[in-house]
Amino acid sequence: MNETLIRKRKIFWSWQDEKQEAWLSGMSREGMHLKGPDSFGSYFFMQGPAREYSYRLDFNKSKTADDYLQLIRDAGWEHLGSRAGWHYWRKEIQDNKIPEIFTDPESKIQKYQRLLASFITSAPALYIIGLAIFKQYPGRHPLWFVILFISLFMAWIVFAAINSIMIQLRINELKRKRTL
């Protein structure tokens, strides 16, 4: 069988995992089945007959990844790959029942808390690296380098802040649903 790989590019924010899942499911209904994620915003698809798949994403950078992967595989999910802590899963829809990895709001809250922690811890790490660079060679950096470094650091702070706020809003929304 001759398999055709097709690369598609589409960018989603980290809090738009459900939108990304819906897009991937729609692609499968059109006969484009995710083979795996590639670099940022890039996906590989296999062309084939249209199928009803449920795609789910989970954010998990834990060191117990083997146990984590096996647990979800044992539930019948196919692991399609991972990128930057995001794991891509697929399971065929049967009897019009859409399968879920997270069956309760608390599990989804924990997923978003793991994601939030990754954004919160990244900025101090970048700051420490920057301080180490400037301390190692004090006064020897050209002005363009200093401006570039500060600009990139500030851009990352804005990016992380936007993501953190939106993720926290998702957590709050799930907490409200939990209490209903």
BALOBA-1460 file (C-alpha; in Angstrom, 3 decimals):
// residues 180
<rec num="1" residu="m" x="0.000" y="0.000" z="0.000"/>
<rec num="2" residu="n" x="1.385" y="3.352" z="-1.029"/>
<rec num="3" residu="e" x="0.885" y="5.881" z="1.772"/>
<rec num="4" residu="t" x="0.813" y="9.574" z="1.014"/>
<rec num="5" residu="l" x="2.066" y="11.904" z="3.734"/>
<rec num="6" residu="i" x="0.776" y="15.437" z="3.645"/>
<rec num="7" residu="r" x="2.027" y="18.280" z="5.829"/>
<rec num="8" residu="k" x="-0.465" y="20.871" z="7.020"/>
<rec num="9" residu="r" x="0.306" y="23.956" z="9.061"/>
<rec num="10" residu="k" x="-2.081" y="25.477" z="11.560"/>
<rec num="11" residu="i" x="-1.251" y="27.378" z="14.721"/>
<rec num="12" residu="f" x="-3.192" y="27.082" z="17.958"/>
<rec num="13" residu="w" x="-2.593" y="28.764" z="21.294"/>
<rec num="14" residu="s" x="-1.891" y="26.413" z="24.198"/>
<rec num="15" residu="w" x="-5.347" y="26.953" z="25.693"/>
<rec num="16" residu="q" x="-7.023" y="26.041" z="22.394"/>
<rec num="17" residu="d" x="-6.516" y="22.295" z="22.755"/>
<rec num="18" residu="e" x="-10.235" y="21.553" z="22.292"/>
<rec num="19" residu="k" x="-10.271" y="23.638" z="19.097"/>
<rec num="20" residu="q" x="-7.220" y="21.718" z="17.870"/>
<rec num="21" residu="e" x="-8.925" y="18.391" z="18.698"/>
<rec num="22" residu="a" x="-12.030" y="19.440" z="16.729"/>
<rec num="23" residu="w" x="-9.874" y="20.460" z="13.744"/>
<rec num="24" residu="l" x="-8.061" y="17.092" z="13.782"/>
<rec num="25" residu="s" x="-11.385" y="15.210" z="13.973"/>
<rec num="26" residu="g" x="-12.693" y="17.273" z="11.050"/>
<rec num="27" residu="m" x="-9.589" y="16.441" z="9.041"/>
<rec num="28" residu="s" x="-10.233" y="12.703" z="9.621"/>
<rec num="29" residu="r" x="-13.811" y="13.087" z="8.414"/>
<rec num="30" residu="e" x="-12.260" y="14.465" z="5.196"/>
<rec num="31" residu="g" x="-9.885" y="11.484" z="4.890"/>
<rec num="32" residu="m" x="-6.808" y="13.176" z="6.379"/>
<rec num="33" residu="h" x="-5.660" y="11.209" z="9.434"/>
<rec num="34" residu="l" x="-3.019" y="12.602" z="11.758"/>
<rec num="35" residu="k" x="0.203" y="10.612" z="11.565"/>
<rec num="36" residu="g" x="1.871" y="12.826" z="14.148"/>
<rec num="37" residu="p" x="2.805" y="16.356" z="15.107"/>
<rec num="38" residu="d" x="5.908" y="17.842" z="13.537"/>
<rec num="39" residu="s" x="7.510" y="21.144" z="14.435"/>
<rec num="40" residu="f" x="5.537" y="24.040" z="15.916"/>
<rec num="41" residu="g" x="2.258" y="24.456" z="14.003"/>
<rec num="42" residu="s" x="3.001" y="21.639" z="11.583"/>
<rec num="43" residu="y" x="1.268" y="18.252" z="11.323"/>
<rec num="44" residu="f" x="1.715" y="15.155" z="9.154"/>
<rec num="45" residu="f" x="-1.424" y="13.510" z="7.791"/>
<rec num="46" residu="m" x="-2.009" y="10.259" z="5.929"/>
<rec num="47" residu="q" x="-4.596" y="10.375" z="3.206"/>
<rec num="48" residu="g" x="-7.185" y="7.613" z="3.306"/>
<rec num="49" residu="p" x="-10.891" y="6.896" z="3.559"/>
<rec num="50" residu="a" x="-12.916" y="9.204" z="5.790"/>
<rec num="51" residu="r" x="-13.178" y="7.944" z="9.380"/>
<rec num="52" residu="e" x="-14.690" y="9.122" z="12.621"/>
<rec num="53" residu="y" x="-11.861" y="9.603" z="15.104"/>
<rec num="54" residu="s" x="-11.835" y="11.377" z="18.418"/>
<rec num="55" residu="y" x="-8.544" y="13.176" z="18.994"/>
<rec num="56" residu="r" x="-7.458" y="14.222" z="22.463"/>
<rec num="57" residu="l" x="-4.478" y="16.201" z="23.665"/>
<rec num="58" residu="d" x="-2.875" y="15.977" z="27.060"/>
<rec num="59" residu="f" x="-0.053" y="18.016" z="28.510"/>
<rec num="60" residu="n" x="2.327" y="15.880" z="30.539"/>
<rec num="61" residu="k" x="6.071" y="16.346" z="30.990"/>
<rec num="62" residu="s" x="6.322" y="13.954" z="33.939"/>
<rec num="63" residu="k" x="9.227" y="11.599" z="34.421"/>
<rec num="64" residu="t" x="6.825" y="8.651" z="34.741"/>
<rec num="65" residu="a" x="5.893" y="8.951" z="31.089"/>
<rec num="66" residu="d" x="6.052" y="5.190" z="30.397"/>
<rec num="67" residu="d" x="3.390" y="4.441" z="33.024"/>
<rec num="68" residu="y" x="1.337" y="7.383" z="31.786"/>
<rec num="69" residu="l" x="1.519" y="6.274" z="28.141"/>
<rec num="70" residu="q" x="0.685" y="2.663" z="28.990"/>
<rec num="71" residu="l" x="-2.319" y="3.639" z="31.113"/>
<rec num="72" residu="i" x="-3.941" y="5.531" z="28.239"/>
<rec num="73" residu="r" x="-2.973" y="2.884" z="25.672"/>
<rec num="74" residu="d" x="-4.637" y="0.252" z="27.869"/>
<rec num="75" residu="a" x="-7.852" y="2.290" z="27.563"/>
<rec num="76" residu="g" x="-7.711" y="1.794" z="23.780"/>
<rec num="77" residu="w" x="-6.121" y="5.074" z="22.709"/>
<rec num="78" residu="e" x="-3.457" y="5.275" z="20.000"/>
<rec num="79" residu="h" x="-0.506" y="7.548" z="20.821"/>
<rec num="80" residu="l" x="0.372" y="9.584" z="17.733"/>
<rec num="81" residu="g" x="3.369" y="11.403" z="19.151"/>
<rec num="82" residu="s" x="4.243" y="14.328" z="21.324"/>
<rec num="83" residu="r" x="5.553" y="17.846" z="20.952"/>
<rec num="84" residu="a" x="6.683" y="20.219" z="23.704"/>
<rec num="85" residu="g" x="4.936" y="18.209" z="26.424"/>
<rec num="86" residu="w" x="1.690" y="17.801" z="24.453"/>
<rec num="87" residu="h" x="0.672" y="14.196" z="23.729"/>
<rec num="88" residu="y" x="-1.594" y="13.484" z="20.778"/>
<rec num="89" residu="w" x="-4.087" y="10.610" z="21.135"/>
<rec num="90" residu="r" x="-6.662" y="9.093" z="18.806"/>
<rec num="91" residu="k" x="-9.498" y="6.617" z="19.210"/>
<rec num="92" residu="e" x="-12.190" y="5.612" z="16.749"/>
<rec num="93" residu="i" x="-15.731" y="6.746" z="17.525"/>
<rec num="94" residu="q" x="-18.097" y="3.789" z="17.841"/>
<rec num="95" residu="d" x="-21.883" y="3.826" z="18.239"/>
<rec num="96" residu="n" x="-21.810" y="7.640" z="18.132"/>
<rec num="97" residu="k" x="-20.134" y="7.667" z="21.572"/>
<rec num="98" residu="i" x="-17.279" y="10.150" z="21.582"/>
<rec num="99" residu="p" x="-14.509" y="8.742" z="23.792"/>
<rec num="100" residu="e" x="-12.778" y="10.928" z="26.357"/>
<rec num="101" residu="i" x="-9.463" y="10.614" z="28.132"/>
<rec num="102" residu="f" x="-10.604" y="12.999" z="30.853"/>
<rec num="103" residu="t" x="-14.006" y="11.973" z="32.129"/>
<rec num="104" residu="d" x="-14.248" y="14.502" z="34.948"/>
<rec num="105" residu="p" x="-13.517" y="18.232" z="35.296"/>
<rec num="106" residu="e" x="-10.869" y="17.585" z="37.989"/>
<rec num="107" residu="s" x="-8.645" y="15.683" z="35.520"/>
<rec num="108" residu="k" x="-8.897" y="18.525" z="32.996"/>
<rec num="109" residu="i" x="-8.104" y="21.039" z="35.744"/>
<rec num="110" residu="q" x="-4.950" y="19.071" z="36.581"/>
<rec num="111" residu="k" x="-3.942" y="19.064" z="32.899"/>
<rec num="112" residu="y" x="-4.250" y="22.853" z="32.709"/>
<rec num="113" residu="q" x="-2.434" y="23.274" z="36.033"/>
<rec num="114" residu="r" x="0.517" y="21.282" z="34.636"/>
<rec num="115" residu="l" x="0.486" y="23.536" z="31.562"/>
<rec num="116" residu="l" x="0.241" y="26.680" z="33.689"/>
<rec num="117" residu="a" x="3.205" y="25.577" z="35.807"/>
<rec num="118" residu="s" x="5.334" y="25.190" z="32.669"/>
<rec num="119" residu="f" x="4.688" y="28.818" z="31.671"/>
<rec num="120" residu="i" x="5.235" y="30.181" z="35.165"/>
<rec num="121" residu="t" x="8.578" y="28.413" z="35.605"/>
<rec num="122" residu="s" x="9.986" y="29.291" z="32.173"/>
<rec num="123" residu="a" x="10.401" y="33.057" z="32.675"/>
<rec num="124" residu="p" x="12.652" y="32.829" z="35.783"/>
<rec num="125" residu="a" x="14.784" y="30.220" z="33.997"/>
<rec num="126" residu="l" x="15.303" y="32.558" z="31.031"/>
<rec num="127" residu="y" x="16.091" y="35.425" z="33.405"/>
<rec num="128" residu="i" x="18.760" y="33.360" z="35.186"/>
<rec num="129" residu="i" x="20.332" y="32.336" z="31.869"/>
<rec num="130" residu="g" x="20.425" y="36.001" z="30.795"/>
<rec num="131" residu="l" x="22.035" y="37.072" z="34.051"/>
<rec num="132" residu="a" x="24.654" y="34.343" z="33.675"/>
<rec num="133" residu="i" x="25.511" y="35.535" z="30.154"/>
<rec num="134" residu="f" x="25.819" y="39.164" z="31.210"/>
<rec num="135" residu="k" x="27.743" y="38.329" z="34.393"/>
<rec num="136" residu="q" x="30.245" y="36.126" z="32.557"/>
<rec num="137" residu="y" x="31.288" y="38.994" z="30.280"/>
<rec num="138" residu="p" x="30.305" y="42.246" z="31.999"/>
<rec num="139" residu="g" x="30.357" y="45.302" z="29.765"/>
<rec num="140" residu="r" x="31.484" y="43.350" z="26.694"/>
<rec num="141" residu="h" x="28.169" y="43.014" z="24.916"/>
<rec num="142" residu="p" x="27.335" y="45.272" z="21.986"/>
<rec num="143" residu="l" x="24.255" y="47.412" z="22.422"/>
<rec num="144" residu="w" x="22.377" y="45.504" z="19.679"/>
<rec num="145" residu="f" x="22.853" y="42.252" z="21.629"/>
<rec num="146" residu="v" x="21.546" y="43.776" z="24.869"/>
<rec num="147" residu="i" x="18.518" y="45.265" z="23.087"/>
<rec num="148" residu="l" x="17.840" y="41.975" z="21.274"/>
<rec num="149" residu="f" x="18.079" y="39.939" z="24.473"/>
<rec num="150" residu="i" x="15.829" y="42.278" z="26.451"/>
<rec num="151" residu="s" x="13.317" y="42.429" z="23.574"/>
<rec num="152" residu="l" x="13.157" y="38.648" z="23.283"/>
<rec num="153" residu="f" x="12.849" y="38.279" z="27.043"/>
<rec num="154" residu="m" x="10.012" y="40.818" z="27.185"/>
<rec num="155" residu="a" x="8.261" y="39.131" z="24.235"/>
<rec num="156" residu="w" x="8.454" y="35.825" z="26.086"/>
<rec num="157" residu="i" x="7.044" y="37.452" z="29.242"/>
<rec num="158" residu="v" x="4.077" y="38.837" z="27.256"/>
<rec num="159" residu="f" x="3.545" y="35.478" z="25.510"/>
<rec num="160" residu="a" x="3.705" y="33.565" z="28.816"/>
<rec num="161" residu="a" x="1.416" y="36.097" z="30.520"/>
<rec num="162" residu="i" x="-1.256" y="35.822" z="27.807"/>
<rec num="163" residu="n" x="-1.092" y="32.041" z="27.930"/>
<rec num="164" residu="s" x="-1.158" y="31.984" z="31.736"/>
<rec num="165" residu="i" x="-4.197" y="34.250" z="31.911"/>
<rec num="166" residu="m" x="-6.123" y="32.247" z="29.319"/>
<rec num="167" residu="i" x="-5.205" y="28.929" z="30.950"/>
<rec num="168" residu="q" x="-6.302" y="30.261" z="34.341"/>
<rec num="169" residu="l" x="-9.618" y="31.299" z="32.777"/>
<rec num="170" residu="r" x="-10.043" y="27.720" z="31.481"/>
<rec num="171" residu="i" x="-9.307" y="26.371" z="34.970"/>
<rec num="172" residu="n" x="-11.871" y="28.744" z="36.503"/>
<rec num="173" residu="e" x="-14.465" y="27.708" z="33.905"/>
<rec num="174" residu="l" x="-13.908" y="24.019" z="34.728"/>
<rec num="175" residu="k" x="-14.154" y="24.725" z="38.459"/>
<rec num="176" residu="r" x="-17.518" y="26.441" z="37.881"/>
<rec num="177" residu="k" x="-18.743" y="23.423" z="35.907"/>
<rec num="178" residu="r" x="-17.567" y="21.141" z="38.715"/>
<rec num="179" residu="t" x="-19.728" y="22.959" z="41.253"/>
<rec num="180" residu="l" x="-22.875" y="22.930" z="39.082"/>
